[in-house]
C-alpha cells in the first residue's frame, strides 16, 4: 500500500499542503496523513502514519524536509521503516524520485538530507546575524508581547472573580499567560494582590 504524508508549518501555507496532497494523490497514495504543524512540535499525523504502515508498504513524501527535522532524524526514520520492511519514496528531488529500496536511493536520500540540514543551518545563522544587526541599529525590538499588553484587563477580570480559563478565553491569550501575569502581580506586593 502507498501511504502519503504531507506537512506544512503554518496555516498560511495551506496552498503548500494542498499541493502536497495533490502530488501524493497523483502518486497513487491510497491513504494520506496531513497536518499543519512545525517540525519541532509534536507531529501526531506523522506518528500515526509511521504506526499505520506495515511490511511491504511504501511511505511517500514530497520532500525530505516535510518528513524529518534533520539528517539524523531522517536516517532514524528510514532505519525504523526498513527494519519493518517499509520503503520510503521522496517524490520531488531535482525532478527525480528517490526510493530507499535501492542502494542509490539510500545514498541520494542521505546526501540530500545532509545538504538540506546544511542549508537550514546557514539560513538560521543569517537570520541571527540579521536580528543582531537590526537590534544594534535600534531597528529590531522583537515580537510585541500580546498578553502583557492586556495585564490591566487580566488583573481587573481576576479581581472580579473570573476563572483563569475564562480570562484567557475572553482576552484571546493563553492560560499560561494569565497565570504568569497574576504571579507577577502577586510578587509585586500587596497593592497588586489578586
C-alpha angles and dihedrals in degrees: 000000000000110000120189130207123195129179140172126180101230143022088246087068093063091125089056091052091049090051091051091050090049092051092047091050090048087053088058097250108173095199127027127196112198135176143166105224138121115262089240094056126078107285104208096176092051089051089049092049092049091049092046099054117092136191110302094023125120122220109212127199131170095227134003093241089062088061107035140038096214143353090270091051090048092051091047091053092048091048091050092048093047092049088059096044094255122135128211124221123190110199107198116040109136092323096307135095120241115212121186091208088084128060090233090053091052091049093048092048092051092048095046091046090054091048092049090051090049091050092049092050090051091049092051091048091052090047092053091048091050092050092048091050093047091048091050089052091048092245098111121065099162128240115332107249104240099187096047089054087063096051094116091051092048092051093045093050093046091052088051088059101253117152121249090247092051092048091051092048094046094049097038095238134118123275089234089059090053091051091047093050092048092047091051090049092052091048090052091067146265095306088065095044112144 
